[in-house]
């Protein structure tokens, strides 16, 4: 169930970034896209370290 909440949060962040980009809020959308990317990369790195 933890992955569902994580995926939902990441999806909401991406949708907020897309809406912000379309509406012209480029700085806000850049911050939202960057935070979604960092969130995703940290999860993959933690998961990769625990499976080795």
C-alpha positions, 0 to 999 in steps of 0.5 A: 500500500505504501507504493500506491501512496507514493505513486499517487503523490508522484502522479499528482506532482507531475499533473501539477507541473503540467498544469503549471507549465500550460498556464505559464507558471514556468518557475513553479512547474520547474520546481514541481517537476524537479521535486517529482524527479528527485522523489522518484530517483531517491526511491529507486536508489534505496530500492536498488541498494536493499536488493543487492 
